[in-house]
């Protein structure tokens, strides 16, 4: 890994030299736009929409559209006087409980590595954060942008998570939120039963990107020059159920069946004793019946 930032974590009078590394990487398969007939890369020129001339990087500035066809042009001098932190410091502002931070605010994650002789104070901060069960709220300037972030511990390493500013989170404005919709207790109980039947501990290694794997197989097949096997069609999704209770019940039964559980939890019944019929003693023949039998013989 290559460090993308070098500076220091600063809290109180303590300064810890660190290097910043990207903690994540996207595994998407990337493509280039090429000419279909010969595979040549497609190139784009930077042209001005007014005079049509090709513009070099030296002549490109940043513009802010104020509407009505008017544009405010900003130069490097305009950005130079902005109050952006250039001290290469991660300033700790406060320490807060982790559960108070809404996950929607998190953006990117970075690993912090102690730099030079900063291992001891680094470990001290790491252990103190872990013992306090809190995260540090910090400010950092990355790529000419000041960002709010958190410092927390993961696998014995300090992790910096950049955050969105509160005004960057959109407010959900959907029509159904104004509707008076009530759920019946039976429906809620069935939904809870479904959640219980599908409850598990999260193991991220159990999940894979099937689309990326299939796409890689197509690319490998083209490289090797062999025929591409037609992938099996995905199982069709079940049609939307009109009866909410029926859909929940069916989901519970399917989840239980998938996990090898019994469809119904019945109490064990006591064994039923079979009734034994007593043999009926044979009736003695009467004298009249005996005489009748002799005459017939």
C-alpha positions as CSV (number, residue, x, y, z in Angstrom):
1,X,0.0,0.0,0.0
2,X,1.1,3.6,-0.7
3,X,0.5,6.3,1.9
4,X,-1.8,9.0,0.5
5,X,-1.2,11.5,3.4
6,X,1.3,12.2,6.1
7,X,0.8,14.3,9.2
8,X,0.1,13.9,12.9
9,X,-2.8,13.2,15.2
10,X,-3.0,16.1,17.6
11,X,-5.0,16.0,20.9
12,X,-4.1,18.1,23.9
13,X,-0.3,18.4,24.0
14,X,0.2,15.0,22.4
15,X,1.2,14.7,18.7
16,X,1.4,11.4,17.0
17,X,3.1,11.2,13.6
18,X,1.1,9.0,11.2
19,X,0.7,7.9,7.6
20,X,-2.7,7.5,6.0
21,X,-3.6,4.5,3.8
22,X,-6.8,3.7,2.0
23,X,-8.5,0.9,3.9
24,X,-10.8,-0.2,1.1
25,X,-10.6,-0.7,-2.6
26,X,-13.2,-1.2,-5.3
27,X,-13.0,-4.5,-7.1
28,X,-15.2,-3.5,-10.1
29,X,-13.9,-4.6,-13.5
30,X,-13.0,-1.5,-15.4
31,X,-13.3,-1.0,-19.2
32,X,-11.9,1.4,-21.8
33,X,-13.9,2.8,-24.6
34,X,-12.4,1.5,-27.8
35,X,-13.0,1.4,-31.6
36,X,-15.0,-1.8,-32.3
37,X,-13.2,-2.7,-35.5
38,X,-9.5,-2.3,-34.4
39,X,-9.6,-1.9,-30.6
40,X,-8.1,1.6,-30.7
41,X,-8.6,3.7,-27.5
42,X,-11.1,6.5,-27.9
43,X,-9.6,9.9,-26.9
44,X,-11.4,13.1,-26.0
45,X,-10.2,16.6,-26.5
46,X,-10.9,19.5,-24.1
47,X,-12.7,22.0,-26.3
48,X,-14.2,25.3,-25.4
49,X,-18.0,25.5,-26.0
50,X,-17.7,29.2,-27.0
51,X,-15.0,29.3,-29.7
52,X,-14.5,25.5,-30.3
53,X,-10.8,25.6,-29.7
54,X,-8.8,22.9,-27.9
55,X,-7.9,24.1,-24.4
56,X,-4.7,23.1,-22.5
57,X,-4.6,22.3,-18.8
58,X,-2.8,25.6,-18.1
59,X,-5.8,27.6,-19.4
60,X,-8.4,25.6,-17.5
61,X,-9.9,27.3,-14.4
62,X,-12.8,26.5,-12.0
63,X,-16.1,28.1,-12.7
64,X,-19.3,28.4,-10.6
65,X,-22.5,28.6,-12.5
66,X,-24.8,31.3,-10.9
67,X,-27.6,30.8,-13.4
68,X,-28.8,32.8,-16.3
69,X,-25.8,31.9,-18.4
70,X,-23.4,33.7,-16.0
71,X,-20.3,32.1,-14.6
72,X,-17.9,33.1,-11.8
73,X,-14.3,32.1,-12.6
74,X,-12.1,31.2,-9.6
75,X,-8.3,31.2,-9.9
76,X,-5.6,29.6,-7.7
77,X,-5.1,32.9,-5.9
78,X,-8.8,32.8,-4.8
79,X,-8.3,29.4,-3.3
80,X,-5.0,30.3,-1.6
81,X,-6.6,32.5,1.0
82,X,-9.3,30.1,2.1
83,X,-9.1,28.9,5.7
84,X,-8.1,25.3,4.9
85,X,-5.9,23.5,7.4
86,X,-2.4,23.2,6.0
87,X,-0.7,22.0,9.2
88,X,-1.0,18.3,8.1
89,X,-2.7,17.6,11.4
90,X,-5.6,15.5,12.5
91,X,-7.2,17.6,15.2
92,X,-9.1,15.8,17.8
93,X,-12.2,17.8,18.8
94,X,-13.9,15.5,21.3
95,X,-14.6,11.8,22.2
96,X,-18.1,10.5,21.9
97,X,-20.0,7.2,22.2
98,X,-19.9,5.3,18.9
99,X,-23.6,4.6,18.9
100,X,-24.4,8.3,18.8
101,X,-23.0,8.5,15.2
102,X,-25.5,7.7,12.4
103,X,-23.8,5.3,9.9
104,X,-25.3,7.3,7.1
105,X,-22.7,10.0,7.8
106,X,-19.7,7.7,7.1
107,X,-17.9,8.1,3.7
108,X,-14.4,6.5,3.2
109,X,-12.2,4.5,5.6
110,X,-8.4,4.9,6.0
111,X,-5.8,3.0,8.1
112,X,-3.4,5.0,10.3
113,X,0.1,3.7,10.7
114,X,2.6,5.2,13.2
115,X,5.4,7.0,11.5
116,X,9.0,7.1,12.8
117,X,9.2,7.0,16.6
118,X,5.5,7.5,17.2
119,X,4.6,3.8,17.9
120,X,4.4,4.2,21.7
121,X,2.0,7.2,21.7
122,X,0.0,5.6,18.9
123,X,-0.5,2.4,20.9
124,X,-1.4,4.5,24.0
125,X,-4.2,6.3,22.1
126,X,-5.4,3.1,20.6
127,X,-5.7,1.3,24.0
128,X,-7.2,4.4,25.6
129,X,-9.9,4.6,22.9
130,X,-10.7,0.9,23.4
131,X,-10.9,1.1,27.2
132,X,-13.1,4.2,27.0
133,X,-15.4,2.6,24.4
134,X,-15.5,5.9,22.5
135,X,-14.5,7.3,19.1
136,X,-12.7,10.5,18.5
137,X,-14.3,13.2,16.4
138,X,-11.6,14.9,14.3
139,X,-11.0,17.3,11.5
140,X,-8.7,16.6,8.6
141,X,-7.9,18.2,5.3
142,X,-7.5,15.7,2.4
143,X,-7.2,16.8,-1.3
144,X,-7.9,20.4,-0.6
145,X,-11.1,19.7,1.3
146,X,-11.7,19.9,5.1
147,X,-13.6,16.9,6.4
148,X,-15.1,15.8,9.6
149,X,-14.0,12.3,10.6
150,X,-13.9,9.7,13.4
151,X,-11.0,7.8,14.8
152,X,-11.8,4.3,16.1
153,X,-10.0,1.0,16.7
154,X,-10.3,-2.0,14.4
155,X,-8.0,-5.1,14.5
156,X,-5.5,-3.2,16.7
157,X,-5.2,-0.4,14.1
158,X,-6.6,3.1,14.3
159,X,-9.1,3.7,11.5
160,X,-10.1,7.1,10.3
161,X,-13.6,7.3,8.7
162,X,-14.3,10.5,6.9
163,X,-17.9,11.8,7.3
164,X,-20.4,13.8,5.5
165,X,-21.4,17.2,6.9
166,X,-24.9,17.2,8.3
167,X,-26.2,19.4,5.5
168,X,-25.0,16.9,3.0
169,X,-27.6,14.3,4.1
170,X,-30.9,14.6,2.3
171,X,-34.1,14.6,4.2
172,X,-36.4,11.8,3.1
173,X,-39.6,13.4,1.7
174,X,-41.9,10.6,0.5
175,X,-45.7,10.6,0.3
176,X,-46.3,7.5,2.3
177,X,-44.8,9.1,5.4
178,X,-47.9,11.3,5.6
179,X,-50.3,8.4,5.3
180,X,-51.9,6.9,8.3
181,X,-50.9,3.2,7.9
182,X,-51.3,0.8,10.8
183,X,-50.0,-2.7,11.1
184,X,-52.1,-5.4,12.8
185,X,-50.6,-7.2,15.8
186,X,-50.9,-10.5,13.9
187,X,-49.0,-9.1,11.0
188,X,-46.3,-7.7,13.2
189,X,-46.0,-11.0,15.1
190,X,-45.6,-12.9,11.8
191,X,-43.0,-10.4,10.5
192,X,-41.1,-10.8,13.8
193,X,-41.2,-14.6,13.4
194,X,-39.7,-14.2,9.9
195,X,-36.9,-12.1,11.3
196,X,-36.2,-14.6,14.0
197,X,-36.2,-17.5,11.5
198,X,-33.6,-15.7,9.4
199,X,-31.5,-14.4,12.3
200,X,-27.7,-15.0,12.0
201,X,-24.3,-13.6,12.9
202,X,-22.9,-11.5,10.1
203,X,-20.1,-13.2,8.3
204,X,-19.0,-10.9,5.4
205,X,-16.8,-13.6,3.8
206,X,-19.9,-15.7,3.1
207,X,-21.1,-13.2,0.5
208,X,-19.6,-12.8,-3.0
209,X,-20.2,-10.6,-6.1
210,X,-21.7,-13.2,-8.5
211,X,-22.0,-10.7,-11.3
212,X,-18.3,-9.8,-11.2
213,X,-17.3,-13.4,-11.1
214,X,-19.4,-14.2,-14.1
215,X,-18.1,-11.2,-16.0
216,X,-14.5,-12.3,-15.2
217,X,-15.3,-15.7,-16.6
218,X,-16.5,-14.2,-19.8
219,X,-13.3,-12.1,-20.1
220,X,-11.1,-15.2,-19.4
221,X,-13.0,-17.2,-22.0
222,X,-12.4,-14.6,-24.7
223,X,-8.7,-14.5,-23.7
224,X,-8.4,-18.2,-24.0
225,X,-10.4,-18.3,-27.2
226,X,-13.0,-20.9,-26.0
227,X,-16.7,-20.9,-26.3
228,X,-18.6,-19.0,-23.6
229,X,-21.1,-21.1,-21.7
230,X,-24.6,-19.7,-21.5
231,X,-25.2,-19.0,-17.8
232,X,-28.2,-20.5,-16.2
233,X,-31.2,-18.3,-15.9
234,X,-31.7,-16.8,-12.5
235,X,-34.7,-18.1,-10.5
236,X,-37.7,-15.9,-11.1
237,X,-38.8,-13.8,-8.2
238,X,-42.1,-14.7,-6.6
239,X,-45.0,-12.5,-7.7
240,X,-46.1,-9.9,-5.3
241,X,-48.6,-11.2,-2.8
242,X,-51.8,-9.4,-2.1
243,X,-52.4,-10.9,1.3
244,X,-49.6,-9.6,3.6
245,X,-50.2,-12.3,6.3
246,X,-50.0,-15.0,3.6
247,X,-46.8,-13.6,2.3
248,X,-45.2,-13.4,5.7
249,X,-46.3,-16.9,6.6
250,X,-45.0,-18.3,3.4
251,X,-41.7,-16.5,4.0
252,X,-41.4,-17.9,7.5
253,X,-42.1,-21.5,6.2
254,X,-39.6,-21.1,3.4
255,X,-36.9,-19.8,5.8
256,X,-37.4,-22.6,8.2
257,X,-37.3,-25.2,5.4
258,X,-34.1,-23.7,4.1
259,X,-32.5,-23.9,7.5
260,X,-33.6,-27.5,8.0
261,X,-36.0,-26.6,10.8
262,X,-39.4,-28.2,11.3
263,X,-42.3,-26.4,9.7
264,X,-44.2,-26.5,12.9
265,X,-43.1,-26.9,16.4
266,X,-45.6,-29.5,17.8
267,X,-45.4,-30.9,21.3
268,X,-44.5,-34.6,21.5
269,X,-47.6,-36.7,21.9
270,X,-47.8,-39.5,24.5
271,X,-47.9,-43.0,22.9
272,X,-51.4,-44.4,22.6
273,X,-52.0,-47.8,24.0
274,X,-53.9,-50.1,21.6
275,X,-57.0,-51.7,23.1
276,X,-56.7,-55.5,23.2
277,X,-59.9,-57.3,22.5
278,X,-60.6,-60.2,24.7
279,X,-61.5,-63.5,23.0
280,X,-65.2,-64.2,23.3
281,X,-65.8,-67.8,24.6
282,X,-67.7,-70.0,22.2
283,X,-71.3,-70.7,23.1
284,X,-72.3,-74.3,24.0
285,X,-74.6,-76.1,21.5
286,X,-78.1,-76.7,22.8
287,X,-79.7,-80.2,22.7
288,X,-82.2,-79.1,20.0
289,X,-79.4,-77.8,17.8
290,X,-77.5,-81.1,18.2
291,X,-80.6,-83.2,17.0
292,X,-81.1,-80.9,14.1
293,X,-77.5,-81.3,13.0
294,X,-77.8,-85.2,13.2
295,X,-81.0,-85.2,11.0
296,X,-79.3,-83.1,8.4
297,X,-76.3,-85.4,8.3
